[in-house]
Amino acid sequence: MADLKMPEINSVVIAGNLTKDPVFRQTNSGGTPVVNFSIACNRRFRDSNHQWQEDVCYVGVVAWNKLAESCRDNLRKSAAVLVDGELQSRTWKAPDGSSRTVVEIKARRIQFLNKRKKSGEEDEETPGFMEDDSQNNGMGGGFGDGDSGHVYEYKYLSSD
């Protein structure tokens, strides 16, 4: 029988809100931009008594290069994002000598979800942002949500 190889698939898509402001830094070797943040993703389900329950999953995200710079410039605590990436793990030595491991999402693309008022109305809480054509994969724009007076605008960025 021929040797069968398991396909190598590592893909994650998740949406949530930032739990705090992103942490931006540059690597010691080469000064490569990197940003870390975590998002909270809510899940609703019915329990054994058929009552609605809500569970929260906290997920760490890391982004590199221009994507990291865009995150630094556009994201703040509670911002809504959609992250497309892959799982990666990293291990390091803690100050007490023990090994620590974390599993996080290495972002390939991040879609910033920005809620703002329709044109002609002001909304000071949500800053606008400029399109970055070098990172815009042809995705972007806005869509209305009926008569609520809001337009949801998003920006789709890629690490490529």
C-alpha positions, 0 to 999 in steps of 0.5 A: 500500500502506498504511503499516505501523508496527512494534508498540512492544513493550518488555517484559522478565521475568528472574529472578536473584540480587542481586550486591550490596546495592542502592544507594538514593538520592533525585534532586536535583530533588524527592527522588524515591526511586530504587534501582539493583542488578544481578542475575546470571541463570544459563543452562544449555546443552549445548555442541557436545560435549553437555556441560552448561555454565553461563553468567551474564548480569549485568543492571542494574535501576532502580526508582523511588518506592515500589518503590525504597523496598521494594527498599531495605527488603527486598533484600540481596546474594544475594536472589532476585528476579523483575523485570518491566519494560522496557529503557531506555538512558541516556547521561552524560558521564564525568569524562574527557569521554567519553560512556557509555551503559548499558542496564538494566531499568526495573522495573515489578514486582518479585517478592521470592523469600524462602526461610524455614522452615515455621512453628514452625521458626526461620531467622535468615538470611532476614528476614520482611517485611510485605505492602505492600497498596498495592503488592500486586497480589493476588499473594503468598503461599507454596507448599511444596516437598515435604518439604524443610522450607522454604516459599517466600514471595514478595511482588509489588510494582508501580511503579504 
